[in-house]
Amino acid sequence: MVDREYQRLRIAAARADFLEYGTAGAAGVPPVVAASWERSQSAGVDAGRYRVKYHEDFDSDSRLARCALPVIDRLTEDMSDVPVTIALADAQARIVHRRDCSTAVGRLLDRIDFLPGFSFEEDNVGTNGIGTVFESGIPTSVVGSEHFNESLVPFACTGAPIHHPITGRIEGVLDVSLLSETWTPLIYALVKTAAADIGRNLLLDRSQAQRALFESFIKADKRPRQAVMAVGGSVIVNQRAQSLFTPDEQLTIHQHARYIMSEPGDDRAVDSIPLRSGRSVRIRATRILCGQQVAGIVVLLDEESNDQDRIRKTPAHPHITPITKLAEGPAYPAGPEKPPLLIADGNSPAWNKACTDAATALFKQATVLVLGEPGTGKTTMLAEQHRRVRPLDRTISIDAEHITKESFAGYVGASANATLIVLRDLESITREGVDAITQLFDAIAKGDANCAVAATLSESSVESTLPFRDLLSYFDQTVRVPPLRFRVSDLPQIVARLLKETAPERRTRVSPAASRLISAFPWPGNIPQLRGALISALRKRPVGEIQAEDLPSSCRTISPRTLTTLEAAERDAIANALSEYGGNRVKAATALGMSRSSLYRKLKSYAIAET
């Protein structure tokens, strides 16, 4: 007892010395506390004036609260005879739940606003058992005069971080507060154990698919010195991968892993992609299945020399014959001995590889079939790559559904210029069109046509029995173009290009908030949908920087689920209300005439992105 009283007096003296003389006065104080005092002082916290901020939009019904309540219930039973108050804080250091085991302590804590909605960030109230835990990242006890602010000195508080079971981020803090004279080190052990239990509940609360992905990541991470990344609902990166690759490189790899996961074929794949730094990374990917559901993909990463010969060829669809020998049409004039050096157009490895493969095939006079979702820029990509490798030749594109026997009359026989004919939307071709193209291919094979052929095909049509299937044997190589949702790193360039095309007379910029919204949205309609959203924004804001609120409300829904007409209307109303009230959920809920908890559920259901 004497030792504890001596320690209390020593800390009180050190606190007084620190406030008067600065860092030198904190000698003998625990390092975590001394560091917190310095941060508090640097943040401008007034040790003699108590001020705590209140936030209306805290979520008392969050997943964190749901997973924590059973643990808090158990802890309350274990400490029913101890004069303490148990509190749960969210990732913004806001109290979202409080449980009093002692009404006497609870009334005292009421006086310092230790209540749901109040934020105990360290740069707001100084050293405390919630904010200091976020800053230090470790379980921390702050007893009596170890608090920076005078109003908190009568109390002792012990907090422990609640870590996300997959990403390791701090999702919240579990805190136990009491009067300083009744504090005991036993509380530290109880709080630390309880916080770990809440973390385990967060893992168990996840779906079976997410748990399957996490367990597969853990197994792969056991390999010595192996860089590992898991991509699913969350992205998990082990320490080795973090040390090998920069955050930008990690983003490039994880976007490409998502693209690999979307490809048809086996559940295992090997790929090699160049990084913007000039390095190359070899990817060994495994899809993780949970029943019939794809939980995600686990990738093993190894740095390698940037050898283009080791980059895999884009796999053909099972129903499309892969290239075995490049066509050698004698009537098609030879270009230079080898294609010019191809410079990457963007940051997406999948897009750059599609461009490279298309350009190489066009240079070698192969017939190319480009697969991809509608609106991904398949025709434009073919035209640009053809112009790059054969700048003297012309390119024309024809809608496949309008092809007749007379469509290619001008290309059979002598022609002044070599031509690439791009057949757009091959899935829409008629039987008459199939006969016309067959005759064109026969003329090319005989040397009677001075042209080459490429075609675009919607990926969803490959399995169909439409007439175009009779033409597949004429194509030598498949190139697969990624949809816009797998080209997030290219979006700034694409947006700039679309703005220049749409409003060439304007010098328009996009605000950071609008850019974040554009990057978060999956753009199921790809480039035409993005172009339409930008046109809508330009109409709303004739001059100046495009803001997030200028984009259509539909851009705020990042869920791939198709909404009904009624759901879409409700989603738009919620998005507009949030925009009108600057993101304040409480005011938005009031304006919409719904409870705050209902608004939270709908934000999650509609996956509305908030800037």
Secondary structure, DSSP 8 states (H G I E B T S, - for coil): -HHHHHHHHHHHHHHHHHHHH-GGGGTTS-HHHHHHHHHHHHTT--TTS---EE-TT--TTSHHHHHHHHHHHHHHHHTTTS--EEEEE-TTSBEEEEEES-HHHHHHHHHTT-STTEE--HHHH-S-TTHHHHHH-S-EEEEGGGSSSGGGTTEEEEEEEEE-TTT--EEEEEEEEEEGGG--THHHHHHHHHHHHHHHHHHHTS-HHHHHHHHHHHHHHTSTT-EEEEESSSEEE-HHHHHHS-HHHHHHHHHHHHHHHHSSS-SEEEEEEE-TTS-EEEEEEEEEEETTEEEEEEEEEEEE---GGGS------TTS---SS----TTS----SS-------SS-HHHHHHHHHHHHHHHTT--EEEEE-TTS-HHHHHHHHHHHH-TTSEEEEEEGGG--TTTTGGGBB--SS-EEEEEE-GGG--HHHHHHHHHHHHHHHHT-B-EEEEEEEEGGGTTS--GGGGGGGG--EEEE---GGG-GGGHHHHHHHHHHHH-TT----B-HHHHHHHHHS--TTHHHHHHHHHHHHHHH-SSS-B-GGGS-GGGGB---S---HHHHHHHHHHHHHHHHTTT-HHHHHHHHT--HHHHHHHHHHTTB---
